[in-house]
Amino acid sequence: MERVLKTLTYSLGKDLDVSRLGYGAMRLTGEGVWGKHVGLSEVSIADITRAEKILPIVSVQNMYNLGERKWDEVVDYTAKRNIAFIPWYPLASDPGQLSGKLEIVAARHKATPAQIALAWLLHRSPNIIVIPGTTSINHLLENIASARINLSGRDFQELG
Ligand SMILES: NC(=O)c1ccc[n+]([C@@H]2O[C@H](COP(=O)([O-])OP(=O)(O)OC[C@H]3O[C@@H](n4cnc5c(N)ncnc54)[C@H](OP(=O)(O)O)[C@@H]3O)[C@@H](O)[C@H]2O)c1
């Protein structure tokens, strides 16, 4: 965890790609000028592959949650490469898309929908590290407790 938190994270916007923004910074890291570990944010498999030609990548931080699965392939790719996947907005989920299924699974586990959203991420892949943001001690305790929720195959199937 400490290693991941110290990671440099580069955000790549629409008009910037890893070759323009990240490569120079990664070279500085490789030469010991900056940090020790390199993380990337909002990147595709192609971006990661290109970056890995310069330095090992330790983490990828892309938007991913129960309702937003567009980076599914990146989750699987990073798992195979032993790269941490940090989903940002881990608690966001589109209620329309899940149409009440989250609440049904939550009731089954006597948990809150937010806890199920986090438990789903933790069960989705072993390389996922969740960093939910909160200003509430109660939410913090609930979020920590979500690590102990064991989702069944049926829960997983229902959540899609
Ligand atoms: N790489 C990137 O481009 C990028 C972009 C955005 C965010 N991030 C990172 O992703 C992390 C998470 O982002 P985030 O905090 O914006 O989104 P988030 O963790 O998905 O959601 C935070 C929101 O959820 C609420 N919440 C937290 N725990 C809850 C619970 N148990 N039940 C109900 N509501 C709960 C919080 O309200 P309360 O305060 O009331 O609990 C807050 O409004 C942060 O570390 C952020 O830096 C990265």
The ligand as a MOL file (V3000), in Angstrom:
LIG
                    3D

  0  0  0     0  0            999 V3000
M  V30 BEGIN CTAB
M  V30 COUNTS 48 52 0 0 0
M  V30 BEGIN ATOM
M  V30 1 N -7.0710 9.6010 -11.4050 0
M  V30 2 C -8.0720 10.4320 -11.5640 0
M  V30 3 O -8.2450 11.0140 -12.6180 0
M  V30 4 C -9.0400 10.6450 -10.4280 0
M  V30 5 C -10.2110 11.3810 -10.6380 0
M  V30 6 C -11.1250 11.5200 -9.5860 0
M  V30 7 C -10.8360 10.9540 -8.3600 0
M  V30 8 N -9.6790 10.2740 -8.1740 0 CHG=1
M  V30 9 C -9.3760 9.6640 -6.8560 0
M  V30 10 O -10.3030 8.6350 -6.5780 0
M  V30 11 C -10.5330 8.5730 -5.1800 0
M  V30 12 C -12.0210 8.4990 -4.9120 0
M  V30 13 O -12.6610 9.5910 -5.5330 0
M  V30 14 P -13.8980 10.3360 -4.9060 0
M  V30 15 O -13.7010 10.5070 -3.4400 0
M  V30 16 O -14.1170 11.5740 -5.6910 0 CHG=-1
M  V30 17 O -15.1020 9.3650 -5.2880 0
M  V30 18 P -15.8060 8.1730 -4.5060 0
M  V30 19 O -14.8620 7.5960 -3.5110 0
M  V30 20 O -16.3930 7.2690 -5.5390 0
M  V30 21 O -17.0250 8.8740 -3.8030 0
M  V30 22 C -16.8880 9.7630 -2.7250 0
M  V30 23 C -18.3190 10.1490 -2.3250 0
M  V30 24 O -18.9660 9.0000 -1.7930 0
M  V30 25 C -19.4770 9.3010 -0.4970 0
M  V30 26 N -19.2680 8.1110 0.3390 0
M  V30 27 C -18.1000 7.5760 0.7960 0
M  V30 28 N -18.3090 6.4600 1.5130 0
M  V30 29 C -19.6710 6.2670 1.5220 0
M  V30 30 C -20.5210 5.3100 2.1000 0
M  V30 31 N -20.0480 4.2810 2.8320 0
M  V30 32 N -21.8630 5.4350 1.9010 0
M  V30 33 C -22.3710 6.4460 1.1700 0
M  V30 34 N -21.6130 7.3980 0.5950 0
M  V30 35 C -20.2790 7.3130 0.7720 0
M  V30 36 C -18.6870 10.4790 0.0030 0
M  V30 37 O -19.5160 11.2550 0.8350 0
M  V30 38 P -19.1640 11.4190 2.4090 0
M  V30 39 O -18.0020 12.3400 2.4790 0
M  V30 40 O -20.4350 11.9680 2.9770 0
M  V30 41 O -18.8400 10.0520 2.9440 0
M  V30 42 C -18.3700 11.2280 -1.2960 0
M  V30 43 O -19.4580 12.0760 -1.6520 0
M  V30 44 C -9.8810 9.7860 -4.5600 0
M  V30 45 O -8.7160 9.3550 -3.8780 0
M  V30 46 C -9.5240 10.6730 -5.7400 0
M  V30 47 O -8.3200 11.3670 -5.5410 0
M  V30 48 C -8.7820 10.0890 -9.1770 0
M  V30 END ATOM
M  V30 BEGIN BOND
M  V30 1 1 1 2
M  V30 2 2 2 3
M  V30 3 1 2 4
M  V30 4 1 4 5
M  V30 5 2 4 48
M  V30 6 2 5 6
M  V30 7 1 6 7
M  V30 8 2 7 8
M  V30 9 1 8 9
M  V30 10 1 8 48
M  V30 11 1 9 10
M  V30 12 1 9 46
M  V30 13 1 10 11
M  V30 14 1 11 12
M  V30 15 1 11 44
M  V30 16 1 12 13
M  V30 17 1 13 14
M  V30 18 2 14 15
M  V30 19 1 14 16
M  V30 20 1 14 17
M  V30 21 1 17 18
M  V30 22 2 18 19
M  V30 23 1 18 20
M  V30 24 1 18 21
M  V30 25 1 21 22
M  V30 26 1 22 23
M  V30 27 1 23 24
M  V30 28 1 23 42
M  V30 29 1 24 25
M  V30 30 1 25 26
M  V30 31 1 25 36
M  V30 32 1 26 27
M  V30 33 1 26 35
M  V30 34 2 27 28
M  V30 35 1 28 29
M  V30 36 1 29 30
M  V30 37 2 29 35
M  V30 38 1 30 31
M  V30 39 2 30 32
M  V30 40 1 32 33
M  V30 41 2 33 34
M  V30 42 1 34 35
M  V30 43 1 36 37
M  V30 44 1 36 42
M  V30 45 1 37 38
M  V30 46 2 38 39
M  V30 47 1 38 40
M  V30 48 1 38 41
M  V30 49 1 42 43
M  V30 50 1 44 45
M  V30 51 1 44 46
M  V30 52 1 46 47
M  V30 END BOND
M  V30 END CTAB
M  END
